[in-house]
C-alpha cells in the first residue's frame, strides 16, 4: 500500500479533520516557523510540509502500527463472529434434527399400536414382553453396540 503524507488529512495535526488547520498555522504551532508573510510560494509550502513530516515521523509510525493492529483486531473479530455464527447455526440444525426425530417417534402410529396391544387384557404378560421388544426395536436412540 503506497504511503503519502497530507497535512490536511493527518489526524495527528488536527482536532477536527472536517475543519483542518492551514499549513501556515501548523508551522507556527508545531515548529514556530512563520511563512507566507507576503506572497504564496509553492516551494516554501513543500519544504514546510517536509519539516512538519520530519517533526511528526515517530508519531506517524506509531499511528500506522496502531491502525494496522486495529485492522487486524477487526479482521480477527469478524472471523470469530463468523465462526460463532456458524457454530450457532450448526447447533440449531442439530436441535431441529433431534426435535424432528423425537416428534417422529412421539407421534408414530406404530407406538400407538404397541400401546394398544399392551393394554389388551387378553394378552397378559406375553403382551407386556412383546410391547417391550417392539418398543426397543423401534427406538431411534437404540445403541446397537
C-alpha positions as a printed Julia matrix, in Angstrom:
145×3 Matrix{Float64}:
   0.0     0.0    0.0
   1.58    3.31  -1.05
   2.26    5.91   1.61
   1.69    9.6    1.29
   1.62   12.43   3.82
  -1.03   15.11   3.6
  -1.09   17.82   6.25
  -4.84   18.26   5.67
  -5.77   14.62   6.4
  -3.2    13.79   9.09
  -5.19   13.25  12.27
  -2.12   13.96  14.4
  -2.18   17.59  13.26
  -5.88   18.41  13.65
  -8.5    18.19  16.36
 -11.25   18.0   13.74
 -10.48   16.64  10.26
 -13.62   18.34   8.96
 -12.01   21.7    9.81
  -8.3    21.24   9.06
  -5.79   23.88  10.06
  -3.78   25.75   7.44
  -0.17   24.87   6.69
   0.84   28.33   7.91
  -0.91   27.76  11.25
   0.55   24.24  11.64
   4.12   25.51  11.09
   3.66   28.29  13.62
   2.0    25.94  16.14
   4.38   22.97  15.96
   7.7    24.44  14.79
   7.43   28.16  15.48
   8.19   28.97  11.81
   6.41   31.86  10.08
   5.76   31.52   6.33
   3.69   33.26   3.67
   4.2    36.73   5.06
   3.76   38.37   1.66
   3.16   36.09  -1.32
   2.33   32.38  -1.6
   5.27   30.19  -2.64
   4.68   26.52  -3.5
   8.36   25.64  -2.93
   8.18   27.03   0.61
   4.96   25.03   1.12
   6.69   21.81   0.02
   9.71   22.45   2.26
   7.39   23.32   5.15
   5.38   20.13   4.66
   8.6    18.08   4.81
   9.61   19.9    8.0
   6.3    19.04   9.65
   6.55   15.45   8.38
  10.01   15.04   9.89
   8.82   16.51  13.17
   5.92   14.07  13.49
   7.52   10.99  11.87
   7.77    8.98  15.13
   4.12    9.66  15.92
   3.13    8.8   12.33
   4.94    5.48  12.55
   3.22    4.71  15.85
  -0.13    5.73  14.37
   0.38    3.3   11.47
   1.33    0.49  13.83
  -1.76    1.22  15.93
  -4.04    1.37  12.87
  -2.62   -1.9   11.48
  -3.19   -3.56  14.87
  -6.76   -2.23  14.97
  -7.35   -3.56  11.44
  -6.02   -6.98  12.45
  -8.23   -6.98  15.54
 -11.26   -6.04  13.43
 -10.5    -8.83  10.96
  -9.97  -11.33  13.79
 -13.18  -10.16  15.42
 -15.08  -10.67  12.17
 -13.57  -14.15  11.8
 -14.53  -15.05  15.38
 -18.03  -13.69  14.84
 -18.41  -15.74  11.64
 -17.12  -18.89  13.38
 -19.51  -18.36  16.32
 -22.4   -17.78  13.93
 -21.51  -20.99  12.07
 -21.4   -22.97  15.35
 -24.71  -21.45  16.4
 -26.3   -22.44  13.09
 -24.9   -25.96  13.41
 -26.35  -26.22  16.93
 -29.72  -25.01  15.66
 -29.65  -27.62  12.89
 -28.78  -30.35  15.41
 -31.62  -29.29  17.7
 -34.05  -29.21  14.77
 -32.91  -32.66  13.66
 -33.24  -34.12  17.17
 -36.63  -32.44  17.6
 -37.76  -33.94  14.32
 -36.63  -37.39  15.41
 -38.4   -37.01  18.75
 -41.55  -35.76  17.07
 -41.49  -38.64  14.61
 -41.03  -41.09  17.45
 -43.6   -39.47  19.73
 -46.3   -39.21  17.09
 -45.69  -42.53  15.39
 -48.8   -44.66  14.8
 -46.67  -47.74  15.43
 -46.19  -46.62  19.01
 -49.96  -46.19  19.44
 -50.49  -49.7   18.08
 -47.96  -51.16  20.52
 -49.56  -49.35  23.48
 -52.98  -50.62  22.45
 -51.59  -54.14  22.22
 -50.07  -53.8   25.69
 -53.37  -52.58  27.13
 -55.19  -55.58  25.65
 -56.46  -57.52  28.66
 -56.35  -60.82  26.82
 -52.58  -60.55  26.16
 -51.38  -60.65  29.76
 -47.62  -60.96  30.48
 -46.86  -62.07  26.92
 -48.32  -58.84  25.57
 -46.15  -56.84  28.01
 -42.98  -58.65  26.88
 -43.95  -58.22  23.24
 -44.55  -54.49  23.81
 -41.09  -54.03  25.33
 -39.43  -55.87  22.43
 -41.3   -53.82  19.83
 -40.6   -50.58  21.68
 -36.9   -51.31  21.88
 -36.74  -52.32  18.21
 -38.45  -49.09  17.09
 -36.4   -46.8   19.34
 -34.35  -44.42  17.13
 -31.92  -43.86  20.03
 -31.16  -47.54  20.49
 -27.44  -48.2   20.73
 -26.52  -51.28  18.69
 -23.14  -51.68  20.44
